[in-house]
């Protein structure tokens, strides 16, 4: 007989409601239909939906899109799917408005109000498995308004960039004046990589037309990833790179499985190859 369930104390902390909102417009000028382009035999949007569903800190996964094919993928994966109206899915539609659409639809459907939102781009199929959980944890633990993922720019540093000036626009000039010669002397600079954008609900809905990034709030935090950990697909070259990384990962997995099944030492190989001695008879 099971013991009776103990009631939850009224003063127990409430578990925050966190939505993962995957934004996926059907239109794209850089790479036509990019969110449905295949990678490893699956559309790009499916990779991001899988990531969102695996996040332990996420209460529900929401897909906001104007594409019927994309909606079909979302429905087949069991997430909350909402078709974005045309006026909110134009070339000038903002990322935060797409996320607000998803939040508004989910809240209207469930009657609940979320506390935080993890915005995920459908065209980012490769990212660390725990990236969303890390971003949400930092958002909730620090009390910040938003958390974005970044990577070190390395040798693509702004202090080593040049601009073209002069009458023929062919004279090189430092983009920012400096005398830094060695890469090791460059100050750390980071670039956004679109891995995840976690934001409080209050900040997301703080819209200010004069300040398009107002939804990020004033306390903006970051999580640093490796330069190759997040892959953002915007053109054919990006897609080729992602496919190469997927193929490499599959190859490494196959090698690891083969190594597990192979003898682990010369002595063990000898034992496996040595024939069993015939039993002695009296």
ZITA-V184913 format. One line per field, one symbol per residue. ss: DSSP state (a for helix, b for strand, c for the rest). phi: phi as a letter, one per 20 degrees, with the letter a starting at -180 (. if undefined). psi: psi as a letter, one per 30 degrees, with the letter a starting at -180 (. if undefined). Layout:
# ZITA-V184913
ss->???
phi->???
psi->???
This chain:
# ZITA-V184913
ss->cccccccccccccccccbbbbbbbcccccccccaaacbbccbbaaaaaaaaaaacccccbbbbbbccaaaaaaaaacccbbbbccaaaccccccaaaaaaaaaaaaaaaacccccbbbbbbccccbccccaaaaaaaaaaaacccbbbbbbbcccccaaacbbbbcccccbbbbccccccccaaaccccbbbbbbbbbbbaaaacccccccccaaacccbbbbbbcccccbccccaaaaaaaaaaaaaaaaaaaaaaaaaaccccaaaaaaaaccccccccc
phi->.fffffffgfeffeffedeededbffeaefbgmffdffcmncfgfffffffffeffeefbdcddbddfffffffffdmdfdceefgfdcefefeffffffgffgfffffemdcedbcdecefedfdbggefffffffffffemfebcceccffmfeeffdeccdcngelcefbgfcgacfdegfefffccdfcmfacebffgfgeeecgfcfdffemddddbcedffdfcddecbffgffffffffffffffffffffffeegebfffffffefffffffce
psi->kklkkkkkkfgkkkkkjkkjjkkikekkeejkhefgkkjggkleeeeeeeeeffkffkelkkkjlgkeeeeeeeefggljkkkklefghlfgkleeeeeeeeeeeeeeefglklelkjkkkfgifklkegeeeeeeeeeeefglflklkllkfbfhkffglllkaleghgkkkkekklgkekeffkkkklkkggekjkkleeeegikjffjfgfffafjkllkkllfgfkjkjfleeeeeeeeeeeeeeeeeeeeeeeeeflkfleeeeeeefklkkkkkk.
